[in-house]
Amino acid sequence: MKTPIVSAPLLAAFLAMALTACGDRDEQEVRQWMKEVDATTRVSVKPLPEPKTFVPFAYASAGAADPFNPNKLLTGRDIARPGGGKAPDTSRRKEFLEGFPLDTMRMVGMLKKGRTVFALLQIDRAVYQVQAGQHLGQNYGLVTSVTEASVNVKETVQDASGEWVERIATLELQESKENTR
């Protein structure tokens, strides 16, 4: 088999044609196009909004009690008898729902049986019925009322001075996270 021999003048002519194809003509067209686009394009930059002015707040506490004064707690202990106030009945038998903290309970519904209104409370995966007068929560909570949207609970807790005080907590109806179709 015989390999074809390419002559030097033919090879030189081919290289010359290839180099002329890579000439400066395409680059000049691109540069001209970029100049035209640059001349016709308008840059619009929105101005930055004015910074908000800081207005310092003057705290006038000349006549107020110092919240960080350690004597504030001492005077509360001296005046108040530990365990004073409306203490809860610790001798009564605790109900089942008093073993769970209020923040683990979710109201998921309401149920009426005759004239009695029950709230449906979910704890973990179980659902329990609760009505006014029942106890729940770990702070001697008493259900004061049940409505369609909430359960009102009156808790009895000790404050920093040892006094028994009542506070109101509300468990509101939680909307379902499932999509209904």
FENURHU-V796451 format. One record per run of one state. SS is the DSSP state (@ for helix, = for strand, . for the rest). FROM is the first residue (numbers start at 0). TO is the last residue. If there is no record, write none. Layout:
# FENURHU-V796451
SS:FROM:TO + SS:FROM:TO
This chain:
# FENURHU-V796451
.:0:6 + @:7:20 + .:21:23 + @:24:39 + .:40:69 + @:70:78 + .:79:83 + =:84:84 + .:85:94 + @:95:98 + .:99:100 + @:101:103 + =:104:112 + .:113:114 + =:115:122 + .:123:124 + =:125:129 + .:130:133 + =:134:135 + .:136:139 + =:140:145 + .:146:148 + =:149:157 + .:158:162 + =:163:172 + .:173:180
